[in-house]
Amino acid sequence: MNKESWQGIFPALVTPFKSDDTIDFEMFRKNLEVQIEAGVTGAIVSGSLGEASTLTRAEKMELIRFAKQFVPAGFPVVLCIAEQSTAEAVSIAKEAESIGADGLMVLPPMRYKADDLETVTYFKTIAQSTALPLMIYNNPVDYKIEVTLDMFEELAKIPNVHAIKESTRDVSNVTRLFNRFGDRFRIFCGVDTLIMEEVMLGADGVVGGLVDAFPKETVAIFNFVKAGMYKEALSVYRWYLPLLELDIHPKLVQNIKLAAAVAGIGSEYVRAPRLVLEGAEREKVLAIINKAIETQPALPDYLNLTIDTPVA
């Protein structure tokens, strides 16, 4: 996977479960195949949305192996690493490489709030342990550690650090990164509600959540913006925003799994300590999903648009 492969829509895949708490691999396949048909360009396995904290290491590797059996040639499958110790993160990175993963999305150390030097050293140690390319996940809102521009200056020296998942929720940070580093890193929007704004500012891709339920609309917004068709993008984005707001919520996993289930490409089952949505809470989320489906916009042939389409 070269740096140019980091572009477009990379869903942060949910992990479907059966009622007996085992992974539903056939639903996993169905969901990913629908997304690939819609035009996503890569996929991330075992992230926060994939309930990584409840998956065993063996399950994470099995998801990688399974996905690699049916995705098209050249379609990158990326494993998320979110570990408490550097040694375990390095071990997982090496195993992921050995079984055919194409890249790694790496969160900062979990639980311990590392300082700048510790965080950079953590990322560097993982990167230097593998030939796989890395995406650095910068989400100080949820993980309390910010990867600053000065820290990225150090990480820019590591050849296989290719991309950044920009989740600071400050859209101007996209411009700061480009101003400081030019095209050194591939920049991905990591917050669903900001996808149009950050792609308009030059982001190369999106790591999305609601794409797990509504892939065509997510891809359409990206392709329309890259083609300079801002009015068309805005029309879809305004329809989409109430759904996208389901991603910036403590129960984003339950919300998005419910949306995928209603769309016919997922199931609601989650692993404890999470519980499926019930009662008024479920009805409120379901109302947003059903209204969106009832008013789903008709899309033109956006799949034939490419990111190289000249701006009108």
N, C-alpha and C positions, 0 to 999 in steps of 0.2 A: 504494500500500500504506500504510494508516494504522496507527497504533499498535495498534489493536484486532486487526489481522490477525496480529500476533505472538502466537500462542497455539496450544496443541496440540502435535502431534508433527511435527517437521521432520527427516526423515532427512538425514544427511550422506551423500549418494549415493556409492556406489562407481562407478568408471568401468570398464565392462566392455571387455575387449580381445579381439580375435580372435588366432588363432595367429600371424598375420603382424604383430602389434603395432599394428594399427590399431584405432580405437574401434569396438566392436560396438554400433551405434546401435539396432538392433532389440532386442538384449538390454537395453540401457538403457531403452528404451521399455517392454518387458515388465515389468521390475522396478518401474519407477515406477508403471505402471498398476495392478499388484497392490497396491502400497502405498496408492495413492489409493483403491482399492476397499475397503481395510481401514480407511480413515478418517484417514490422515495429512492434515495441514492446510497443509503447505508443503514445500519441498524446497531443500536447499543443494547447489550444484554446485561441484565442483573444490575441495573442502576437502582436509585431510590424508588422510582416508580415500579421497578421490577421486584420490589420487596426483597432486596439483597440481604437485608439484615436477618431475614427468616430463611434464607436458602443455605443449604450446606455447600461446602466447596465442591463436592462431587456433583451436585445439581447444577451449579454454575457451569462447570465444564461440560456437562451433558447437554445443556442448552446450546453451548457453542458448537459442539460436535453435531448436534441435530440440525441446527440452522445451516451449517456448512454443507450438509448433504443435499439441500434443495435450492439454495439461493443461486442466482445466475453467476456465471464466471465473472470475476472482477467486482462482485458486490461485497463491500467490506462489512464484516461482522466484528464489532468492537466490544470488548469486555470492560465493564466498570470495575475499578478497584477502589474499595473504601474500607481500609483496614486500620486497626489500632497500632500495629507494630510494623516497622520497616521490613523486618525479616519476613513476616508473613506476606506483605505486599510484593516483595521481590520473588518469593516462592511462587505466588499465584501468577505473577507476570511470566515467569519462566515456563510454568505449566501451560498457561494459555498459548504461549508461542509454540510449544511443542505439539499442541493438538490442532493448530491451524487458525487461531484467532488472527485477525488482520490488524488490530490496533488495540490500544488501551485508553480508556477515559479514567483519569486518576483524580480522586478527591484528596484534599489535604488530610493529615492524620485525624482520625476520629477520636472523640472524647477528650484527649489532651489538647489544650489550646497552644499549639506550638508557636514560637516566635518566628520572625522572618527567616533567620538563618536556619533554624530547625526545619521549617517548611520547605525552603529551597533545597536543603540537603536531602530531605525525604524524597522530593520529586527527582532530583539528580540521581540518587542511588537507584531508584526504580528504573529510570531511563537508561542508565549505564549497565543494567543487568540484562537487557534484552535488546534485540534488533527491532522489535516492534515500535511503531510510531506512537506518540502519546498526545492526547488532548488533555490539557490542564483545566480542571473544572473550578472556576472562580465564583464561589457563591458565599460571600460573607454574611448574607442575610440569614441563611439557614445553618451554615457550618462555622460561623463566627471567626473565620480566618480569611483575611483578604490577601490575595496575591497582588501586590502593588506593581506599578510600572518598573520600579527599581528591581523588584524580585524577578519580573519577566526579563529584565536586562541580563540577569545571571542565567536564566533558563534558556535564553536565546543562544547561548554558547553551546548548548547540547543539541547536536544535529537532529536527533530523532524526536525532539519536542516540536511537533508540527502545528498544533492547533490549540485554541482557547475556547472553552465554553464560557461565554460572557453572561454571568447571571448576577451582576451587582445591582441590577434594576436601575442603573444610571445609564441612559442611552448614550450620553455624551462620552462614556468610556470607550465606546467603539471608535470614535474619532481620536481620542487620546492614544489608543493603541496604534491606529494607522499613522498618526503624526509621529509617534516615537519609533515605530518599527517598520513602517512601510508594509511590504508584503512578506515580511519574515514569518509571520504566523497566519494561519487560516482562522478567521474569527467566526464563531457560531453564536447566534442568539440562543440563550438558554432559558428564556422566560416566555411562555406562550403568549401572554398579553402584549408583548413588545415585538412580535415577529415582523410586522410590517414596518414599524419605525426603524428597527435595527438593520433590516435588509435594505431599506432606502438609504441608510447611512453607509452601506457598503459591506455589511456582513456577508460572508461567503456561504453561510449555511444556517440551519436551524436544528437544534436538538429539541424535539417537540414531544408533548404529552398527549394532547387531544388528537393528534394524528393517529393514535392507536384506534380511535373510533371514527374519525372523519379525515381520512388521508387525502382524498381528492381536493378538498377545500384548502388544506394546508399547502399542498403542492401548488395549487392554483395561485394562492397569494404570492408565494415565492417566485413563480415563473412570471406572473404578471408584473411584479415590481422589477425583476431583472430585465424584462422586455420594455420597461418604461410605460407600461399600461396601468398608470396609477389609479385612474378612475375605476377600472375593472377590479383592481386589487382592493380598493377601498370598499367597494360594494360587497365583496365577499367578506372582508375583514369586519365590517360593521355587523353583518349577520352573525359572524363567528364569535364576536367578543364575549357574549354571555357564557358561551361554552368554554372559551379559553380561560375565563375567570375561575372555572372549576379546578384549574391546575394550581392556582396560587392559594392553597387552602391546606390546613393540616391533614384533611382527609382526601387529598388529591388522588390517592390510590383507589379508594372506594368510589369516588366520583367518576374517574375515568374508566374504571372497570364496569361501572353501571352503564356508562355511555356506550362502551364497546359491546356490552351485552344487548342493549336495545338496538344497536346497529347490526346485530347478528354476527359479530366477529369477536365475541369475547364471552366471559362468564363473570358473575359477580363475586365468586368465592375469593376470600382473602385468607391469609394466615394470621392466626393469633400472635400477638395481642390485638391486631385489628379485628373488627367485626364488620359484617356487611351493614350497609345503611338500613335503618328501619324507621317506621312511623313517619312523623311530620318531616323529619330530616330527609328521608328518602324521597318523599313526595315532592319536596321543594326542588331537589336536584332533578328528579324525573320530569317535573314540569318544564324546566329549562331545556332538557334534552328533547322532550316531545315537541315543544314549540319550535325548536330549531329544525327538527325533522319535517314538521309541517310546512315550514317556510324555506326549506332548503333551496338555494339558488340554482338555476340552470347554468351550467358552465359551458362555455364554448370549447373549442378543441385546444385547450391549454397545454395538452401533452406534447403538441408539436412545437410549442415555444421552447427555446433553449436559452440558457443564461448568456449566450453570445449574441442574441437577437439585439440589433441596434436600437437605442432609445429613439423614439419618435420625436 
